[in-house]
């Protein structure tokens, strides 16, 4: 007979979702009110302001899409693209490929700029793509590629797009709240993220923001957006109304309570402090992993502190280690994707998961699992290296 579901208490150090703070879970459990209730409308305004802070933007069209990050991605593409458009799409991992899918489903042409998985997007290749395709109206790229743990130079790519009279669609699903992200200063035009990564809220919400340039393109469309639900001209009436809000859909009220609380926590900590925390714990984790003889898959200058790609040592079985961590330690780390499947682990230190205790747990558990598979690891070396890193950061 089917009964209530009681999930185990895991430590989530994979590519997402991340650990959800008790404050956020408590907010999720508050009484549900109507999505047009005056109190909820006031909360919507606060969420918008908090998202503007997180994105570092004054864009008026800033809101949480009532669906996961993939819907935020689609919202950006279907609103800005029309059949016959040319879009330069950068791919250096899984999620650039999903951008290509969106472009093609909009009836546009994707000009692919491809780089090796684990390398950042090549600015030189993008510059050449614009030279070869002066008709390109949009540049699309992933700021922080979740599948590889690499960061691309978003500021330079945005400037290059605008030099060529193109708008920018940027994926910040893994970067928002974890590394520097300055939407207005860099000039990104359509930016989407997710609630379950560095914001450490529950999965299912996609924050987005559109520049005035993007809004002007949306308003100048000559035919309807192919998605009714994601049509920003319709959604604006609910999230952007200055007086009475027009009903568009029933918002996920409790999930937005949770997002609001996670954004309050980010504001209270401060963006700079949150970014510094992610960097400190990343440095300690890397020091510990290298002390065990493991290698990182991404060059130091391009690594994401919140998503660490670790090379799996020769002779070590990927799935066996991850299964042992889950069964023996209730610890989740991620497998490699696509070209890196079976070659890397992805260790997330995102948002509420980016804590010293989690770094210690990960290093201790991984050391035990590797020893059990016969890898020679100096006992305690990883923790000593991590502690030395933290001590140096505090000096």
ABEGO torsion letter per residue (X at the ends): XBBBBBBBBBBBABAOBBBBBAAAAAAAABBBBBAABAAAAAAAAAAAAAAAAAAGBABABBBBBBBBAAAAAAAAAAAABBBGBBBBBBBAEAAAAAAAAAAAAAGBBBBBBBBBBGBBBBAAAAAAAAAABAABABBBBBABBAAAGBBBBAAAAAAAAAAAGBBBBBBAAAABGABBBBAAAAGBABBBBBAABAAGBBBGBBBBBBBAAAAAAAAABABBBABAAABAAAAAAAAABABBBBBABBBBAAAAAAAAAAAAAAAAAEAAAAAAAAAAAAAAAAAAAAAAGBBBABBAAABBAABBBBBBBBGBBAAAAAAAAAAAAGBBBBBBBEAABGABBBBBBBEAABBAAAAAAAAAAAAAAAAAAGBBBBBGAAAAAAAAAAAAAAX
